[in-house]
């Protein structure tokens, strides 16, 4: 209540005051003022019984008889009969009441009033001063209203509005409310703020908002809005782009629903929210890009990637891991036991001694870094895997699984093993060969040596590993020449090779070494390194000295033996001359005189005498034949060989023709045509004459003698053969065949025992070999080989 009605006359039980005025209608007269503390007492007097309604007080504030149905008087024994003002508000109330009274205004305030029983009410009071015509204070007209319920409702409403505002601010939401019939839409200030518009730049007409929707989404927005208005949908959610005041397109999410519908179901009011999701859209786009990039990375990753849950299940496997393990993700998911239990480490379980699996290690919570494992695929092939693991933490920082990366390093391990074997072999080779290696970095003047070279030179880690250190190890006698040659090799970019003496650093022992090195370039082609080897040749030098001494001794002995051989050769020639002349003359005389006796005195001689003379002739002829064969054997050893490639089949055919002419009953000859040989054709002819002649002689008693010449493979090498079906021989005596004067048959077959020895001498001079195979009464076969022609001697005849 802001104003009290005017009272012309107020009656109480004792006095009647004429023309009393209230509030602003009081005449402008001087107002007697109360002392400052008096106003506080007046207020106390007025409200100590918490009267409600309209009543009047005296000048001291004591209530008089209630008026206008005041429910409580000062002496009433009613509920809440006694009360008091809130002490915290009392001072401010007193000051405002005094100010109003002194200014001649009515006083209107809301305040808290506490009753004696503890109940608290919220009151609104209007107080006006009552004065007489002279302006003297008669009392106060008071109107009090209990507004406790209204105050609580306003507080709840304010709290709800504040909560709603805070919630919208926290959610960064704007509110819109559309009057469908009037096509008028309310947008909360935050809607304009999100778009960067200030008040008055945009109106609430829907068309203006439609103009800032991106054309790509405008039609769909209209269709959804119409569907909601017509009742097709009850609520909707749209994402579209709106143009901001800066001219940029931002993403927004609009939600709405029908707030009111008419009897026909058509919406007459729509309401909803508007949210700026531009940052979320950008983040979503980035997340999509990151997700796509992650998929691309995992799909094309050169290493296998797996995600193993805490229970051992495999929930993610990239293509590389599938190829490495030889199974798909689906196959791994249903594999029993799990695939990680089949990936075995070289590490052993201390309690059981069995190999630890990857699953067991992950169950222990251990992290791995490039640890080696062995896995056997379903097809039986094995692979060596290098595995690293890392725990995967969920948003609550709890380990929810393990990320496993794996690489198939089978080939790498093989290469490493090959390199290790090669390195070990190199070290062993250098040790055995007494060979060390080094690399001299010319730019940095650093000399890196192998352990074997350090051993050869007698140097250790403290020795200066530079070019000067290399020079200092050279013996003083060779150092100057060595340095000049070495620097010249570097300057002229040519290889370097030198033999010299060194003085070992640790013990001063002199050793002979040989050094070979050459320049090597970097990627740009610049010669920056000298790579070389140093070999200890002390033993070789000692051996060379011994060989030189031995050669000198051998030269002396050769000269002596040569002179002895010359003398022996002269003796052999003298012996041959004696055999051919001195022995032949007596034999000719014996043979001649025996023939004369038989011819001239044969009739007069007794039969026994003639028999003896015939035996003398036969023996002398045989001895002459042996002398001829022996001379032929000696001539074979002295003859100069003229090797060519010739047709040995033709030579054999010529020999066969000669033997056929000399034989009364020639055997059947079979000569394989077109066979070539390399050697002295005259000597080979002598070989064939002896072999084919022997075959004719020893097959003469066969019913159908047959002799064959040809070529065959024996032990992968071509060999010539002469085969017959004659009397053959016992293989137990085969070694006697090629010895001079050794015969396997008696006098039933002619012969001196020199022919096969001559054949053997010829074959050996050709660098070949000869052997025989036979069986008694089933024939014999002789095989022989000749030397292989050299390219320079390969000519046709």
PEBEL-V230528 format. One record per run of one state. SS is the DSSP state (A for helix, B for strand, O for the rest). FROM is the first residue (numbers start at 0). LEN is the number of residues. Records with the same first field share a line. If there is no record, write none. Layout:
# PEBEL-V230528
SS = FROM-LEN ; FROM-LEN
This chain:
# PEBEL-V230528
O = 0-8 ; 11-4 ; 18-2 ; 25-10 ; 47-5 ; 58-4 ; 67-15 ; 85-1 ; 103-3 ; 115-4 ; 131-5 ; 146-1 ; 171-1 ; 179-4 ; 187-1 ; 195-9 ; 211-1 ; 213-1 ; 230-4 ; 243-5 ; 261-5 ; 276-1 ; 300-3 ; 309-4 ; 317-1 ; 325-3 ; 333-5 ; 341-1 ; 348-6 ; 363-7 ; 376-5 ; 393-5 ; 408-1 ; 433-1 ; 441-4 ; 449-1 ; 457-9 ; 472-1 ; 474-1 ; 492-3 ; 503-6 ; 521-5 ; 536-1 ; 601-5 ; 638-4 ; 662-5 ; 671-4 ; 698-7 ; 714-2 ; 724-6 ; 736-18 ; 765-4 ; 775-3 ; 784-6 ; 793-2 ; 796-1
B = 8-3 ; 15-3 ; 20-2 ; 52-6 ; 62-5 ; 82-3 ; 106-9 ; 119-12 ; 136-10 ; 172-7 ; 183-4 ; 204-1 ; 212-1 ; 234-9 ; 248-13 ; 266-10 ; 303-6 ; 313-4 ; 342-6 ; 354-3 ; 370-6 ; 381-12 ; 398-10 ; 434-7 ; 445-4 ; 473-1 ; 495-8 ; 509-12 ; 526-10 ; 642-5 ; 667-4 ; 675-5 ; 705-9 ; 716-8 ; 769-6 ; 778-6 ; 795-1
A = 22-3 ; 35-12 ; 86-17 ; 147-24 ; 188-7 ; 205-6 ; 214-16 ; 277-23 ; 318-7 ; 328-5 ; 338-3 ; 357-6 ; 409-24 ; 450-7 ; 466-6 ; 475-17 ; 537-64 ; 606-32 ; 647-15 ; 680-18 ; 730-6 ; 754-11 ; 790-3
